[in-house]
Amino acid sequence: MPKKMHLAWFMNFTPDEWREPFGQGGNPWDGRFYMEMAQTLERACFDYIMIEDKLMVPQTYGGSRDFALKNAMMVPKHDPAPLATAMGMVTSRLGIVATMSTMAYPPFLLARLCSTIDSLTRGRFGWNIVTSAEDLAAKNFNMDKLPLRETRYEMAEEYMEVVNKLFDSWDKDAVVLDREKGIYVDPSKVRTIDHVGKHYQVRGPLNTVPSPQHRPIYVQAGASPRGRDFAARFADSIISVASGVAEMKAFRDDIRARAAKAGRDPDEIKVLFCITPTLGETEFEAQEKYKRQMSSEYFITDTLASISAITEIDFSQFDLDKPLPEKLVTNGESGSLDKFQQWGSGKTLRELVVSGGGGLVSSVELIGTPDQVAERMGEVMEEVGGDGFLVTTPVLRVSRRYLAEVADGLVPALQKRGLARTSYAHELLRDNLREF
Ligand SMILES: Cc1cc2nc3c(=O)[nH]c(=O)nc-3n(C[C@H](O)[C@H](O)[C@H](O)COP(=O)(O)O)c2cc1C
């Protein structure tokens, strides 16, 4: 029997695929489009859906907000937490992961929100831990500039200590709900945490009941050495974008070694790699679809605007038909930048945009019929050693048609090969992640 892979989907609360012929109209603000998306993924037995987030209106590309606003590129973007709850209300097994920044939320509020959503979803909530990566976002939170990466991770480590203490400030059996004795909560099972550290001072206890998972699932995407250590120490699932199978394997091996060094069982961490499969009735049709998508002007400018926003480097200043003039660095998303710039490859900027099977988001090229792509995904997992994939779309645009291609074409082809689950074994997201 082949080893099963975990499947998750990476999206955000922005307009769906609104410009293309099969778009839905670009008006998802009542949440219904994304609630249906969650139901579709539950039908396909995905582990989780993950909602990306940023806390600014981008204005790096071309030095203004115009491109982002006109094209609905990363803006408008609504808050993932209420959407996560709405998705949880219309599903019963799918895990729901929302991105929230340690820069934006005081730890007490974040722990309270996570606990509340985990109860509302009956134990299916996850938190994508980000430290934010843009000066533009920092300016919305009493700062002029983002702290340096080292400081952000140092603060995030203390932040995790605080939220973990808050989750533990109530014993699992603190709620006794004894009507005869007139006791709702046993006071001896609830404690203050009295945390006084370098960056945070929190008394506690939390004021919510222990949620079904006690704490949410932690998801993380650190790619720098410091980020990998952080993820290996705290995450239940790590998401990454690599260039090819060898890099995927090296990343996963590295994470597992770091986890073991931190005293954790590496099998507790599920490493998922971003992919953007292109599916067709025939291989020819899939290849044509891919070419059409990659050569559209929208695709080139959207990709450049998106990489500009997360690195705060204005890619509109570079010639599309020449290689980048120098190796670029950022205090923002360095992993995504390095994956994108492929320094030393000699590729022109235009070639960088189209290479890698969908620009910056695909770890391996997957173009073909559902059977061909499923076969290749199985081979890749075998070589990498696990644990699964995070399906996504270039610049995170999604249509119902594409969802159906994956849920009703690709996933059944994986299931037929024994590579994906055909039903959920558990109710809690944590248990489904640890099932295999
Ligand atoms: C697949 C993936 C998803 C990410 N999602 C978000 C997100 O939703 N919001 C965010 O601010 N950063 C996001 N990031 C950025 C990371 O959280 C992190 O800030 C970035 O990789 C820089 O950390 P590093 O310097 O350790 O690589 C994502 C990164 C990857 C690879």
The ligand as an ORCA input file, in Angstrom:
! r2SCAN-3c Opt
* xyz 0 1
  C       3.158     29.104      1.503
  C       3.402     30.349      2.271
  C       2.326     31.035      2.814
  C       2.504     32.217      3.533
  N       1.431     32.885      4.009
  C       1.598     34.097      4.590
  C       0.485     34.883      4.986
  O      -0.673     34.509      4.810
  N       0.713     36.085      5.546
  C       1.981     36.560      5.773
  O       2.120     37.676      6.296
  N       3.057     35.836      5.416
  C       2.896     34.634      4.827
  N       3.991     33.904      4.446
  C       5.325     34.392      4.808
  C       5.926     33.649      5.980
  O       5.053     33.598      7.068
  C       7.223     34.313      6.451
  O       6.980     35.606      6.908
  C       8.191     34.455      5.356
  O       8.399     33.207      4.732
  C       9.482     35.060      5.858
  O      10.039     34.263      6.863
  P      11.473     33.719      6.673
  O      12.332     34.949      6.640
  O      11.762     32.845      7.849
  O      11.477     33.009      5.376
  C       3.821     32.728      3.720
  C       4.911     32.027      3.176
  C       4.718     30.863      2.444
  C       5.897     30.172      1.863
*
